[in-house]
Amino acid sequence: MYKYLFFKYILSCVIFIIIWMLLNYFTTLHAGIKGAITAISIFVFSPKIKRIDTLSGKKLQTKWFFSKKVHTK
């Protein structure tokens, strides 16, 4: 379970840095506006991980913007 949460936070940081650098390179927006755009983008593009209870036990369900399937482990 912890490796999925670690993956989620590392991926969120990578997405943040990429989007921030792209906005910094292509635009001259104020830092607050860049931060808001980056935060909204992270919310949309980061994987969503939640714990579900099944008859066989607790499992993690991962849903990502780039994947049409819901992955369960």
Secondary structure, DSSP 4 states (H G I P E B T S, - for coil): -HHHHHHHHHHHHHHHHHHHHHHHHH----HHHHHHHHHHHHHHHSPEEEEEEETTEEEEEEE-TT-SSEEE-
